[in-house]
Amino acid sequence: MKNSISLIGMAGAGKSSVGRELAKALDFKFIDSDSLIEEKYDQSLQKILDNQGYIKLREIENSVLQNIHFDEIILSTGGSAVYSSEAMKHIQYSSKVIFLEVPFEQILERVPSFSDRGFAKAPSQSIENAFAERQELYKKYSQYTICNTKDINSCIFKILELL
């Protein structure tokens, strides 16, 4: 039985906020893969992105995700985790995968600037284009989709209802 949950979705979808509260509610450990990367490399995602590029950041994310041991954890993935099929297979095998879906307009309200978020996309790609591309991947890899457009408690309630 899968006794862990992984949250996937766009930057600003609420993966970390929801994940922390969900972990408290279930008495699980909370892991934020972006924080793991920053701790391991002792620099921000944005600094890694600026110095090494988005492909390298995705490779690092892939490696970090594949080394997570799932046992009663809530994992908040980085928004670009879905670009690694190997990492996503590991996550799918080890946990229930929930896509926190939020409309593009609301993402823009929640994240006024992507320029300092370590957002791994091609320099020529727009945020809107990256959003559209990722939506398909989030749907592909998730078992469940939860619309997270209201308050955090209603999102957590929806997730707990699923379980």
Secondary structure by P-SEA (a helix, b strand, c coil): cccbbbbbbccccaaaaaaaaaaaaacbbbbcaaaaaaaaacccaaaaaacccaaaaaaaaaaaaaaccccbbbbbccccccccaaaaaaaaaccbbbbbcccaaaaaaaccccccccccccccccaaaaaaaaaaaaaacccccccccccaaaaaaaaaaac
